[in-house]
Amino acid sequence: MEIFGIDHVELYVGDARQAAFYLGHAFGLQIHGQGGPETGLPDQRSLLLREDAVQIVLTSGLAAGHPAAEYVQRHGDGVAIVGLEVDDTTAAYDELVARGAQPMAGPQTYHVDETTVVIAEVAGFGDVIHRLVERHGPRHEFLPGRMHISVPSAGPDEKLFSEIDHLAICVPSGELEPIAKFYEDVFGFARIFEEYIEVAGQGMDSKVVQSPSKHVTFTLIEPDPNRRPGQINDFLSWHAGAGVQHIALRTSNIVEAVSTLASRGVNFLGTPSTYYRALTGRVGEVETPIEDLEKLGILVDRDHWGQLLQIFTESMHVRRTLFLEIIERRGAMTFGSGNIKALYEAKERELAGAS
């Protein structure tokens, strides 16, 4: 079994068209296809948004009993399916189930002209499902015969993002180690990073697991029950269990990307000016002028391999759960652990302002 990368993420949302309008207008993700009852997807409306290797599907239930409607009622809008591109769906499905994964849907083949897609599903963490995707032929088709591909919707034509860098996942206390071990034992991921962080009386443990291809990375986070409850506890309460806290989108020019998004009304978590006074002493010289980083609120960290620039949006959801990260890697291979304190403090300010 070989996992090449994240094929797509599917969000279950209350209103797919409204969510697509926001992601299209603000982030430049354009509609490339849609499916519903007329395409053989009963009781749902799905929209496919794309930019480069980023594929996001937005699905709303059209009937109360549809899984998307039930998910939104329980969790609010959020990531329900993480699609993993594999070399052989049937073999991967059989291997994962044999290793202990819970089967959700057996292999199904979809074929149109020269394109063939084979999918199957197994359970992941919380209520999130992993969809195994095997693709052959032209890549413009997403799910042949079920998702009608269309000319991209009118909108911004710049390409700000290249791929999904990683997913950050919050899990309840006591579940971090079992879930990390699940991805090691069942999916063959490697545990590449571990850290305990304390901020303002709050504590959290984190473990990062990554596929052998290095193109699928999950940052797993659990709150320390012996410390003061904080934003991870809030997420787990408002989301009603484990889930994806943020999706990190990779960019090659974070200053351009953040400037563009801010001009379209995207709000980012703020960073105090004192952060930038000590920046060069902590991470060394930064190619981008410090004043440009401070103006936009961009964070910088360094690891053994290079520097990492990142920033986090405010949540666009009423439950204040899922948000996005914009990330530029200048050689760095880790995840900005040096910025977690600044992120925590910024998120605390956002939540305090929303209360």
GUKESE-69449 format. One record per residue (C-alpha): residue number from 1; x negated, y negated, z negated. Coordinates in nm, 4 decimals, always signed. Layout:
N
<atom num="NUM" c1="X" c2="Y" c3="Z"/>
...
***
This chain:
355
<atom num="1" c1="+0.0000" c2="+0.0000" c3="+0.0000"/>
<atom num="2" c1="-0.1350" c2="-0.3388" c3="+0.0991"/>
<atom num="3" c1="+0.0318" c2="-0.6648" c3="-0.0056"/>
<atom num="4" c1="-0.0725" c2="-0.9414" c3="+0.2315"/>
<atom num="5" c1="+0.0903" c2="-1.2389" c3="+0.0604"/>
<atom num="6" c1="+0.4142" c2="-1.4144" c3="-0.0340"/>
<atom num="7" c1="+0.6420" c2="-1.3788" c3="+0.2674"/>
<atom num="8" c1="+0.9125" c2="-1.6048" c3="+0.1226"/>
<atom num="9" c1="+1.0943" c2="-1.7053" c3="-0.1922"/>
<atom num="10" c1="+1.4726" c2="-1.7053" c3="-0.2074"/>
<atom num="11" c1="+1.6516" c2="-1.9444" c3="-0.4377"/>
<atom num="12" c1="+2.0083" c2="-1.8835" c3="-0.5470"/>
<atom num="13" c1="+2.1704" c2="-2.2252" c3="-0.5678"/>
<atom num="14" c1="+2.5119" c2="-2.3760" c3="-0.6218"/>
<atom num="15" c1="+2.5110" c2="-2.5609" c3="-0.2885"/>
<atom num="16" c1="+2.2632" c2="-2.4451" c3="-0.0234"/>
<atom num="17" c1="+2.3333" c2="-2.7335" c3="+0.2122"/>
<atom num="18" c1="+2.2801" c2="-2.9952" c3="-0.0577"/>
<atom num="19" c1="+1.9563" c2="-2.8305" c3="-0.1733"/>
<atom num="20" c1="+1.8358" c2="-2.8080" c3="+0.1884"/>
<atom num="21" c1="+1.9063" c2="-3.1768" c3="+0.2416"/>
<atom num="22" c1="+1.6896" c2="-3.2690" c3="-0.0571"/>
<atom num="23" c1="+1.4008" c2="-3.0374" c3="+0.0312"/>
<atom num="24" c1="+1.4187" c2="-3.1485" c3="+0.3936"/>
<atom num="25" c1="+1.4375" c2="-3.5222" c3="+0.3322"/>
<atom num="26" c1="+1.1918" c2="-3.5338" c3="+0.0426"/>
<atom num="27" c1="+0.9467" c2="-3.2509" c3="+0.1150"/>
<atom num="28" c1="+0.9716" c2="-3.2167" c3="+0.4930"/>
<atom num="29" c1="+1.0866" c2="-2.8522" c3="+0.4836"/>
<atom num="30" c1="+1.3060" c2="-2.8185" c3="+0.7907"/>
<atom num="31" c1="+1.5962" c2="-2.5814" c3="+0.8518"/>
<atom num="32" c1="+1.4900" c2="-2.3085" c3="+1.0957"/>
<atom num="33" c1="+1.7810" c2="-2.0699" c3="+1.0596"/>
<atom num="34" c1="+2.0999" c2="-1.9768" c3="+0.8815"/>
<atom num="35" c1="+2.3098" c2="-1.6750" c3="+0.8009"/>
<atom num="36" c1="+2.6494" c2="-1.5978" c3="+0.6547"/>
<atom num="37" c1="+2.9638" c2="-1.3935" c3="+0.7141"/>
<atom num="38" c1="+2.9386" c2="-1.4557" c3="+1.0882"/>
<atom num="39" c1="+2.5920" c2="-1.2928" c3="+1.0964"/>
<atom num="40" c1="+2.6712" c2="-0.9951" c3="+0.8779"/>
<atom num="41" c1="+2.5836" c2="-1.1497" c3="+0.5399"/>
<atom num="42" c1="+2.9193" c2="-1.1297" c3="+0.3616"/>
<atom num="43" c1="+3.0281" c2="-1.3805" c3="+0.0971"/>
<atom num="44" c1="+2.7164" c2="-1.5944" c3="+0.1228"/>
<atom num="45" c1="+2.5591" c2="-1.8867" c3="+0.3058"/>
<atom num="46" c1="+2.1807" c2="-1.8772" c3="+0.3511"/>
<atom num="47" c1="+1.9538" c2="-2.1412" c3="+0.5010"/>
<atom num="48" c1="+1.5913" c2="-2.0800" c3="+0.6006"/>
<atom num="49" c1="+1.3464" c2="-2.3669" c3="+0.5435"/>
<atom num="50" c1="+0.9931" c2="-2.3513" c3="+0.6797"/>
<atom num="51" c1="+0.6670" c2="-2.5380" c3="+0.6952"/>
<atom num="52" c1="+0.3585" c2="-2.3513" c3="+0.8123"/>
<atom num="53" c1="+0.3401" c2="-2.0347" c3="+0.5943"/>
<atom num="54" c1="+0.5903" c2="-2.1710" c3="+0.3408"/>
<atom num="55" c1="+0.9277" c2="-2.0012" c3="+0.3809"/>
<atom num="56" c1="+1.2093" c2="-2.0820" c3="+0.1378"/>
<atom num="57" c1="+1.5566" c2="-1.9326" c3="+0.1668"/>
<atom num="58" c1="+1.8464" c2="-2.1078" c3="-0.0069"/>
<atom num="59" c1="+2.1492" c2="-1.8877" c3="-0.0732"/>
<atom num="60" c1="+2.4875" c2="-1.9780" c3="-0.2191"/>
<atom num="61" c1="+2.7622" c2="-1.7303" c3="-0.2996"/>
<atom num="62" c1="+3.0962" c2="-1.7878" c3="-0.1255"/>
<atom num="63" c1="+3.2811" c2="-1.5584" c3="-0.3652"/>
<atom num="64" c1="+3.2712" c2="-1.5402" c3="-0.7450"/>
<atom num="65" c1="+3.1417" c2="-1.1820" c3="-0.7459"/>
<atom num="66" c1="+2.8472" c2="-1.2429" c3="-0.5134"/>
<atom num="67" c1="+2.5050" c2="-1.1936" c3="-0.6823"/>
<atom num="68" c1="+2.4068" c2="-1.5521" c3="-0.5983"/>
<atom num="69" c1="+2.7164" c2="-1.6924" c3="-0.7679"/>
<atom num="70" c1="+2.6614" c2="-1.4736" c3="-1.0734"/>
<atom num="71" c1="+2.2927" c2="-1.5731" c3="-1.0883"/>
<atom num="72" c1="+2.3721" c2="-1.9455" c3="-1.0730"/>
<atom num="73" c1="+2.6366" c2="-1.9098" c3="-1.3428"/>
<atom num="74" c1="+2.3838" c2="-1.7434" c3="-1.5736"/>
<atom num="75" c1="+2.0586" c2="-1.9201" c3="-1.4844"/>
<atom num="76" c1="+2.1432" c2="-2.2286" c3="-1.2818"/>
<atom num="77" c1="+1.9602" c2="-2.2860" c3="-0.9523"/>
<atom num="78" c1="+1.6391" c2="-2.0838" c3="-0.9428"/>
<atom num="79" c1="+1.4130" c2="-1.8315" c3="-0.7769"/>
<atom num="80" c1="+1.5980" c2="-1.4992" c3="-0.7498"/>
<atom num="81" c1="+1.3864" c2="-1.3117" c3="-0.4937"/>
<atom num="82" c1="+1.0121" c2="-1.3160" c3="-0.4248"/>
<atom num="83" c1="+0.9394" c2="-1.1629" c3="-0.0862"/>
<atom num="84" c1="+0.6063" c2="-0.9797" c3="-0.0527"/>
<atom num="85" c1="+0.4681" c2="-0.9008" c3="+0.2913"/>
<atom num="86" c1="+0.3401" c2="-0.5431" c3="+0.3056"/>
<atom num="87" c1="+0.1829" c2="-0.3196" c3="+0.5681"/>
<atom num="88" c1="+0.4445" c2="-0.0429" c3="+0.5385"/>
<atom num="89" c1="+0.7717" c2="-0.1103" c3="+0.3567"/>
<atom num="90" c1="+0.8834" c2="+0.2512" c3="+0.3264"/>
<atom num="91" c1="+0.5489" c2="+0.3704" c3="+0.1922"/>
<atom num="92" c1="+0.5207" c2="+0.0702" c3="-0.0425"/>
<atom num="93" c1="+0.8743" c2="+0.1224" c3="-0.1735"/>
<atom num="94" c1="+0.8147" c2="+0.4922" c3="-0.2374"/>
<atom num="95" c1="+0.4822" c2="+0.4211" c3="-0.4075"/>
<atom num="96" c1="+0.6201" c2="+0.1456" c3="-0.6301"/>
<atom num="97" c1="+0.9186" c2="+0.3540" c3="-0.7380"/>
<atom num="98" c1="+0.6898" c2="+0.6494" c3="-0.8094"/>
<atom num="99" c1="+0.4787" c2="+0.4216" c3="-1.0295"/>
<atom num="100" c1="+0.7803" c2="+0.3084" c3="-1.2307"/>
<atom num="101" c1="+0.9440" c2="+0.0196" c3="-1.0423"/>
<atom num="102" c1="+1.3237" c2="+0.0128" c3="-1.0593"/>
<atom num="103" c1="+1.4691" c2="+0.0659" c3="-0.7087"/>
<atom num="104" c1="+1.7224" c2="-0.1968" c3="-0.6003"/>
<atom num="105" c1="+1.7698" c2="-0.1331" c3="-0.2257"/>
<atom num="106" c1="+1.6117" c2="+0.1263" c3="-0.0010"/>
<atom num="107" c1="+1.4366" c2="+0.0484" c3="+0.3297"/>
<atom num="108" c1="+1.6488" c2="-0.1103" c3="+0.6038"/>
<atom num="109" c1="+1.5325" c2="-0.1974" c3="+0.9547"/>
<atom num="110" c1="+1.6388" c2="-0.5041" c3="+1.1523"/>
<atom num="111" c1="+1.5481" c2="-0.5352" c3="+1.5191"/>
<atom num="112" c1="+1.6015" c2="-0.7958" c3="+1.7917"/>
<atom num="113" c1="+1.4098" c2="-0.7921" c3="+2.1216"/>
<atom num="114" c1="+1.0400" c2="-0.7582" c3="+2.0336"/>
<atom num="115" c1="+1.0795" c2="-0.8316" c3="+1.6618"/>
<atom num="116" c1="+1.1263" c2="-0.5650" c3="+1.3961"/>
<atom num="117" c1="+1.1525" c2="-0.6333" c3="+1.0232"/>
<atom num="118" c1="+1.1798" c2="-0.3632" c3="+0.7571"/>
<atom num="119" c1="+1.2814" c2="-0.4628" c3="+0.4031"/>
<atom num="120" c1="+1.3400" c2="-0.2898" c3="+0.0692"/>
<atom num="121" c1="+1.3809" c2="-0.4207" c3="-0.2848"/>
<atom num="122" c1="+1.2576" c2="-0.3345" c3="-0.6329"/>
<atom num="123" c1="+1.3093" c2="-0.5097" c3="-0.9649"/>
<atom num="124" c1="+1.0478" c2="-0.7557" c3="-1.0894"/>
<atom num="125" c1="+1.0630" c2="-0.9649" c3="-1.4096"/>
<atom num="126" c1="+1.3866" c2="-1.0834" c3="-1.5703"/>
<atom num="127" c1="+1.6559" c2="-1.0956" c3="-1.3013"/>
<atom num="128" c1="+1.4028" c2="-1.1597" c3="-1.0227"/>
<atom num="129" c1="+1.3796" c2="-0.9045" c3="-0.7413"/>
<atom num="130" c1="+1.0801" c2="-0.8314" c3="-0.5177"/>
<atom num="131" c1="+1.1695" c2="-0.7873" c3="-0.1525"/>
<atom num="132" c1="+0.9118" c2="-0.5861" c3="+0.0418"/>
<atom num="133" c1="+0.8831" c2="-0.7171" c3="+0.3972"/>
<atom num="134" c1="+0.7109" c2="-0.5461" c3="+0.6915"/>
<atom num="135" c1="+0.6964" c2="-0.7531" c3="+1.0119"/>
<atom num="136" c1="+0.6203" c2="-0.6582" c3="+1.3713"/>
<atom num="137" c1="+0.6357" c2="-0.8762" c3="+1.6813"/>
<atom num="138" c1="+0.6954" c2="-1.2520" c3="+1.7111"/>
<atom num="139" c1="+0.7036" c2="-1.4283" c3="+1.3754"/>
<atom num="140" c1="+0.9715" c2="-1.6857" c3="+1.4521"/>
<atom num="141" c1="+1.2460" c2="-1.4358" c3="+1.3616"/>
<atom num="142" c1="+1.3097" c2="-1.4045" c3="+0.9885"/>
<atom num="143" c1="+1.5721" c2="-1.1322" c3="+0.9506"/>
<atom num="144" c1="+1.6707" c2="-1.0250" c3="+1.3032"/>
<atom num="145" c1="+2.0441" c2="-1.0012" c3="+1.3572"/>
<atom num="146" c1="+2.1274" c2="-1.1426" c3="+1.0127"/>
<atom num="147" c1="+1.9631" c2="-1.4849" c3="+1.0217"/>
<atom num="148" c1="+2.0216" c2="-1.6908" c3="+1.3342"/>
<atom num="149" c1="+1.7079" c2="-1.8885" c3="+1.4191"/>
<atom num="150" c1="+1.7663" c2="-2.2413" c3="+1.5428"/>
<atom num="151" c1="+1.5752" c2="-2.5446" c3="+1.6611"/>
<atom num="152" c1="+1.4302" c2="-2.7124" c3="+1.3490"/>
<atom num="153" c1="+1.6537" c2="-2.9745" c3="+1.1985"/>
<atom num="154" c1="+1.5677" c2="-3.3367" c3="+1.2588"/>
<atom num="155" c1="+1.3413" c2="-3.4746" c3="+0.9891"/>
<atom num="156" c1="+0.9843" c2="-3.5667" c3="+0.8997"/>
<atom num="157" c1="+0.7379" c2="-3.4060" c3="+1.1413"/>
<atom num="158" c1="+0.4229" c2="-3.4207" c3="+0.9291"/>
<atom num="159" c1="+0.2833" c2="-3.0963" c3="+0.7872"/>
<atom num="160" c1="+0.2161" c2="-3.1512" c3="+0.4186"/>
<atom num="161" c1="+0.1989" c2="-2.7906" c3="+0.2922"/>
<atom num="162" c1="+0.0279" c2="-2.4767" c3="+0.4173"/>
<atom num="163" c1="+0.1358" c2="-2.1975" c3="+0.1815"/>
<atom num="164" c1="+0.2694" c2="-2.1033" c3="-0.1606"/>
<atom num="165" c1="-0.0384" c2="-2.1073" c3="-0.3843"/>
<atom num="166" c1="+0.1130" c2="-1.9363" c3="-0.6893"/>
<atom num="167" c1="+0.4227" c2="-1.9001" c3="-0.9038"/>
<atom num="168" c1="+0.4332" c2="-1.9878" c3="-1.2747"/>
<atom num="169" c1="+0.6629" c2="-1.7587" c3="-1.4710"/>
<atom num="170" c1="+0.7928" c2="-1.8047" c3="-1.8265"/>
<atom num="171" c1="+0.8713" c2="-1.4893" c3="-2.0245"/>
<atom num="172" c1="+1.0096" c2="-1.4408" c3="-2.3783"/>
<atom num="173" c1="+0.7731" c2="-1.3829" c3="-2.6697"/>
<atom num="174" c1="+0.6512" c2="-1.0254" c3="-2.6790"/>
<atom num="175" c1="+0.7026" c2="-0.9639" c3="-2.3065"/>
<atom num="176" c1="+0.3810" c2="-1.1152" c3="-2.1688"/>
<atom num="177" c1="+0.1576" c2="-0.8121" c3="-2.2116"/>
<atom num="178" c1="+0.4145" c2="-0.5568" c3="-2.0867"/>
<atom num="179" c1="+0.4913" c2="-0.7650" c3="-1.7764"/>
<atom num="180" c1="+0.1221" c2="-0.8237" c3="-1.6993"/>
<atom num="181" c1="+0.0604" c2="-0.4502" c3="-1.7389"/>
<atom num="182" c1="+0.3592" c2="-0.3775" c3="-1.5132"/>
<atom num="183" c1="+0.2001" c2="-0.5738" c3="-1.2295"/>
<atom num="184" c1="-0.1347" c2="-0.4076" c3="-1.2903"/>
<atom num="185" c1="-0.0055" c2="-0.0502" c3="-1.3117"/>
<atom num="186" c1="+0.2793" c2="-0.0648" c3="-1.0584"/>
<atom num="187" c1="+0.1707" c2="-0.3264" c3="-0.8021"/>
<atom num="188" c1="-0.2040" c2="-0.2818" c3="-0.8373"/>
<atom num="189" c1="-0.2659" c2="-0.6458" c3="-0.9300"/>
<atom num="190" c1="-0.5756" c2="-0.7518" c3="-1.1210"/>
<atom num="191" c1="-0.5709" c2="-0.9561" c3="-1.4406"/>
<atom num="192" c1="-0.7995" c2="-1.2464" c3="-1.3493"/>
<atom num="193" c1="-0.7515" c2="-1.4965" c3="-1.6317"/>
<atom num="194" c1="-0.6236" c2="-1.5155" c3="-1.9903"/>
<atom num="195" c1="-0.5941" c2="-1.8091" c3="-2.2265"/>
<atom num="196" c1="-0.4254" c2="-1.9243" c3="-2.5465"/>
<atom num="197" c1="-0.3387" c2="-2.2931" c3="-2.5568"/>
<atom num="198" c1="-0.2147" c2="-2.5085" c3="-2.8451"/>
<atom num="199" c1="-0.0672" c2="-2.8520" c3="-2.7839"/>
<atom num="200" c1="+0.0995" c2="-3.0724" c3="-3.0467"/>
<atom num="201" c1="+0.1840" c2="-2.7799" c3="-3.2706"/>
<atom num="202" c1="+0.3150" c2="-2.5712" c3="-2.9819"/>
<atom num="203" c1="+0.1325" c2="-2.2594" c3="-2.8736"/>
<atom num="204" c1="+0.1455" c2="-2.0379" c3="-2.5676"/>
<atom num="205" c1="-0.0329" c2="-1.7380" c3="-2.4259"/>
<atom num="206" c1="-0.0964" c2="-1.7083" c3="-2.0532"/>
<atom num="207" c1="-0.2213" c2="-1.4311" c3="-1.8274"/>
<atom num="208" c1="-0.2789" c2="-1.4563" c3="-1.4526"/>
<atom num="209" c1="-0.2295" c2="-1.1515" c3="-1.2300"/>
<atom num="210" c1="-0.3265" c2="-1.1428" c3="-0.8641"/>
<atom num="211" c1="-0.2910" c2="-0.9044" c3="-0.5708"/>
<atom num="212" c1="-0.6067" c2="-0.7482" c3="-0.4211"/>
<atom num="213" c1="-0.5596" c2="-0.9738" c3="-0.1154"/>
<atom num="214" c1="-0.5712" c2="-1.2758" c3="-0.3548"/>
<atom num="215" c1="-0.2706" c2="-1.4239" c3="-0.1724"/>
<atom num="216" c1="-0.0113" c2="-1.3379" c3="-0.4387"/>
<atom num="217" c1="-0.0754" c2="-1.4959" c3="-0.7782"/>
<atom num="218" c1="+0.1544" c2="-1.5050" c3="-1.0796"/>
<atom num="219" c1="+0.0740" c2="-1.7173" c3="-1.3850"/>
<atom num="220" c1="+0.2634" c2="-1.5564" c3="-1.6728"/>
<atom num="221" c1="+0.3371" c2="-1.7652" c3="-1.9832"/>
<atom num="222" c1="+0.4984" c2="-1.6812" c3="-2.3177"/>
<atom num="223" c1="+0.5554" c2="-1.9083" c3="-2.6213"/>
<atom num="224" c1="+0.3909" c2="-1.8335" c3="-2.9546"/>
<atom num="225" c1="+0.6797" c2="-1.7612" c3="-3.1944"/>
<atom num="226" c1="+0.4635" c2="-1.8641" c3="-3.4903"/>
<atom num="227" c1="+0.4190" c2="-2.2196" c3="-3.3620"/>
<atom num="228" c1="+0.6623" c2="-2.5075" c3="-3.3170"/>
<atom num="229" c1="+0.9194" c2="-2.4386" c3="-3.0416"/>
<atom num="230" c1="+0.8478" c2="-2.6380" c3="-2.7269"/>
<atom num="231" c1="+0.9193" c2="-2.6661" c3="-2.3580"/>
<atom num="232" c1="+0.8577" c2="-2.2973" c3="-2.2786"/>
<atom num="233" c1="+1.1230" c2="-2.2126" c3="-2.5378"/>
<atom num="234" c1="+1.3477" c2="-2.4754" c3="-2.3776"/>
<atom num="235" c1="+1.3016" c2="-2.3173" c3="-2.0359"/>
<atom num="236" c1="+1.3837" c2="-1.9704" c3="-2.1653"/>
<atom num="237" c1="+1.6942" c2="-2.1036" c3="-2.3404"/>
<atom num="238" c1="+1.8217" c2="-2.3173" c3="-2.0523"/>
<atom num="239" c1="+1.7367" c2="-2.0555" c3="-1.7893"/>
<atom num="240" c1="+1.8739" c2="-1.7759" c3="-2.0093"/>
<atom num="241" c1="+1.5646" c2="-1.5569" c3="-1.9937"/>
<atom num="242" c1="+1.2485" c2="-1.5015" c3="-1.7947"/>
<atom num="243" c1="+1.2145" c2="-1.6866" c3="-1.4669"/>
<atom num="244" c1="+1.0010" c2="-1.8916" c3="-1.2310"/>
<atom num="245" c1="+0.9171" c2="-2.2239" c3="-1.3943"/>
<atom num="246" c1="+0.7427" c2="-2.3745" c3="-1.0937"/>
<atom num="247" c1="+0.6413" c2="-2.3062" c3="-0.7352"/>
<atom num="248" c1="+0.2967" c2="-2.4381" c3="-0.6380"/>
<atom num="249" c1="+0.2672" c2="-2.5643" c3="-0.2794"/>
<atom num="250" c1="-0.0837" c2="-2.5845" c3="-0.1320"/>
<atom num="251" c1="-0.1878" c2="-2.8983" c3="+0.0565"/>
<atom num="252" c1="-0.5118" c2="-3.0039" c3="+0.2234"/>
<atom num="253" c1="-0.4664" c2="-3.3721" c3="+0.1326"/>
<atom num="254" c1="-0.2934" c2="-3.4248" c3="-0.1999"/>
<atom num="255" c1="-0.3205" c2="-3.8051" c3="-0.1911"/>
<atom num="256" c1="-0.1384" c2="-3.8194" c3="+0.1422"/>
<atom num="257" c1="+0.1176" c2="-3.5604" c3="+0.0330"/>
<atom num="258" c1="+0.1986" c2="-3.7258" c3="-0.3007"/>
<atom num="259" c1="+0.2107" c2="-4.0736" c3="-0.1476"/>
<atom num="260" c1="+0.4544" c2="-3.9474" c3="+0.1148"/>
<atom num="261" c1="+0.6745" c2="-3.7661" c3="-0.1358"/>
<atom num="262" c1="+0.6798" c2="-4.0618" c3="-0.3751"/>
<atom num="263" c1="+0.7880" c2="-4.2924" c3="-0.0921"/>
<atom num="264" c1="+1.0866" c2="-4.0620" c3="-0.0392"/>
<atom num="265" c1="+1.1963" c2="-4.0788" c3="-0.4008"/>
<atom num="266" c1="+1.0320" c2="-3.7689" c3="-0.5495"/>
<atom num="267" c1="+0.9558" c2="-3.8261" c3="-0.9180"/>
<atom num="268" c1="+0.6386" c2="-3.6841" c3="-1.0707"/>
<atom num="269" c1="+0.5395" c2="-3.6244" c3="-1.4307"/>
<atom num="270" c1="+0.3423" c2="-3.9245" c3="-1.5517"/>
<atom num="271" c1="-0.0135" c2="-3.9192" c3="-1.6827"/>
<atom num="272" c1="-0.1506" c2="-4.1756" c3="-1.9331"/>
<atom num="273" c1="-0.4267" c2="-4.4069" c3="-1.8107"/>
<atom num="274" c1="-0.6601" c2="-4.2797" c3="-2.0841"/>
<atom num="275" c1="-0.6749" c2="-3.9481" c3="-1.8972"/>
<atom num="276" c1="-0.8648" c2="-4.1184" c3="-1.6135"/>
<atom num="277" c1="-1.1123" c2="-4.3008" c3="-1.8380"/>
<atom num="278" c1="-1.2649" c2="-3.9663" c3="-1.9364"/>
<atom num="279" c1="-1.2165" c2="-3.7893" c3="-1.6028"/>
<atom num="280" c1="-1.5649" c2="-3.8064" c3="-1.4506"/>
<atom num="281" c1="-1.7221" c2="-3.7094" c3="-1.7805"/>
<atom num="282" c1="-1.5069" c2="-3.3966" c3="-1.7871"/>
<atom num="283" c1="-1.5114" c2="-3.2840" c3="-1.4224"/>
<atom num="284" c1="-1.8021" c2="-3.4763" c3="-1.2674"/>
<atom num="285" c1="-1.7860" c2="-3.6972" c3="-0.9605"/>
<atom num="286" c1="-1.4610" c2="-3.6796" c3="-0.7657"/>
<atom num="287" c1="-1.4589" c2="-3.7462" c3="-0.3929"/>
<atom num="288" c1="-1.1277" c2="-3.9332" c3="-0.4121"/>
<atom num="289" c1="-1.1438" c2="-4.2784" c3="-0.5778"/>
<atom num="290" c1="-1.0315" c2="-4.2561" c3="-0.9396"/>
<atom num="291" c1="-0.8016" c2="-4.5549" c3="-0.8953"/>
<atom num="292" c1="-0.6122" c2="-4.3709" c3="-0.6208"/>
<atom num="293" c1="-0.5689" c2="-4.0685" c3="-0.8447"/>
<atom num="294" c1="-0.4530" c2="-4.2839" c3="-1.1353"/>
<atom num="295" c1="-0.2068" c2="-4.4754" c3="-0.9201"/>
<atom num="296" c1="-0.0399" c2="-4.1506" c3="-0.8156"/>
<atom num="297" c1="-0.0861" c2="-3.9609" c3="-1.1434"/>
<atom num="298" c1="-0.2895" c2="-3.6788" c3="-0.9864"/>
<atom num="299" c1="-0.4747" c2="-3.4478" c3="-1.2268"/>
<atom num="300" c1="-0.8231" c2="-3.3042" c3="-1.1646"/>
<atom num="301" c1="-0.9910" c2="-2.9986" c3="-1.3092"/>
<atom num="302" c1="-1.3091" c2="-2.8062" c3="-1.2375"/>
<atom num="303" c1="-1.4129" c2="-2.4437" c3="-1.2555"/>
<atom num="304" c1="-1.7247" c2="-2.2501" c3="-1.1572"/>
<atom num="305" c1="-1.6364" c2="-2.2708" c3="-0.7865"/>
<atom num="306" c1="-1.5251" c2="-2.6316" c3="-0.7437"/>
<atom num="307" c1="-1.2532" c2="-2.8837" c3="-0.8163"/>
<atom num="308" c1="-0.8754" c2="-2.8599" c3="-0.8262"/>
<atom num="309" c1="-0.6336" c2="-3.1502" c3="-0.7799"/>
<atom num="310" c1="-0.2707" c2="-3.1061" c3="-0.8864"/>
<atom num="311" c1="+0.0472" c2="-3.2845" c3="-0.9839"/>
<atom num="312" c1="+0.3902" c2="-3.1681" c3="-1.0996"/>
<atom num="313" c1="+0.7304" c2="-3.2987" c3="-0.9983"/>
<atom num="314" c1="+1.0097" c2="-3.3625" c3="-1.2396"/>
<atom num="315" c1="+1.2729" c2="-3.0920" c3="-1.2235"/>
<atom num="316" c1="+1.5463" c2="-3.1628" c3="-0.9702"/>
<atom num="317" c1="+1.7903" c2="-2.9339" c3="-1.1498"/>
<atom num="318" c1="+2.0442" c2="-3.0261" c3="-1.4154"/>
<atom num="319" c1="+1.9075" c2="-2.7638" c3="-1.6558"/>
<atom num="320" c1="+1.5582" c2="-2.9191" c3="-1.6253"/>
<atom num="321" c1="+1.4099" c2="-2.5792" c3="-1.5402"/>
<atom num="322" c1="+1.2534" c2="-2.5166" c3="-1.1969"/>
<atom num="323" c1="+1.0087" c2="-2.7765" c3="-1.0632"/>
<atom num="324" c1="+0.7309" c2="-2.7916" c3="-0.8031"/>
<atom num="325" c1="+0.3546" c2="-2.8312" c3="-0.8172"/>
<atom num="326" c1="+0.1473" c2="-2.9878" c3="-0.5408"/>
<atom num="327" c1="-0.2061" c2="-2.8476" c3="-0.5391"/>
<atom num="328" c1="-0.5245" c2="-2.9068" c3="-0.3405"/>
<atom num="329" c1="-0.8181" c2="-2.6731" c3="-0.3888"/>
<atom num="330" c1="-1.1674" c2="-2.8044" c3="-0.3256"/>
<atom num="331" c1="-1.3365" c2="-2.4726" c3="-0.3910"/>
<atom num="332" c1="-1.1685" c2="-2.4062" c3="-0.7275"/>
<atom num="333" c1="-1.0152" c2="-2.0627" c3="-0.7740"/>
<atom num="334" c1="-0.8455" c2="-2.1030" c3="-1.1122"/>
<atom num="335" c1="-0.5333" c2="-2.2940" c3="-1.2151"/>
<atom num="336" c1="-0.6193" c2="-2.6174" c3="-1.3933"/>
<atom num="337" c1="-0.6131" c2="-2.4902" c3="-1.7499"/>
<atom num="338" c1="-0.7961" c2="-2.8071" c3="-1.8511"/>
<atom num="339" c1="-0.4884" c2="-3.0019" c3="-1.7412"/>
<atom num="340" c1="-0.2320" c2="-2.8005" c3="-1.9346"/>
<atom num="341" c1="-0.2432" c2="-3.0353" c3="-2.2337"/>
<atom num="342" c1="-0.1800" c2="-3.3351" c3="-2.0069"/>
<atom num="343" c1="+0.1047" c2="-3.1476" c3="-1.8330"/>
<atom num="344" c1="+0.2597" c2="-3.0517" c3="-2.1670"/>
<atom num="345" c1="+0.2494" c2="-3.4072" c3="-2.2897"/>
<atom num="346" c1="+0.3964" c2="-3.5391" c3="-1.9645"/>
<atom num="347" c1="+0.6727" c2="-3.2779" c3="-1.9663"/>
<atom num="348" c1="+0.7525" c2="-3.3632" c3="-2.3281"/>
<atom num="349" c1="+0.7988" c2="-3.7264" c3="-2.2288"/>
<atom num="350" c1="+1.0279" c2="-3.6265" c3="-1.9411"/>
<atom num="351" c1="+1.2417" c2="-3.4054" c3="-2.1633"/>
<atom num="352" c1="+1.2585" c2="-3.6700" c3="-2.4353"/>
<atom num="353" c1="+1.3748" c2="-3.9235" c3="-2.1799"/>
<atom num="354" c1="+1.6431" c2="-3.6873" c3="-2.0504"/>
<atom num="355" c1="+1.7876" c2="-3.6061" c3="-2.3915"/>
***
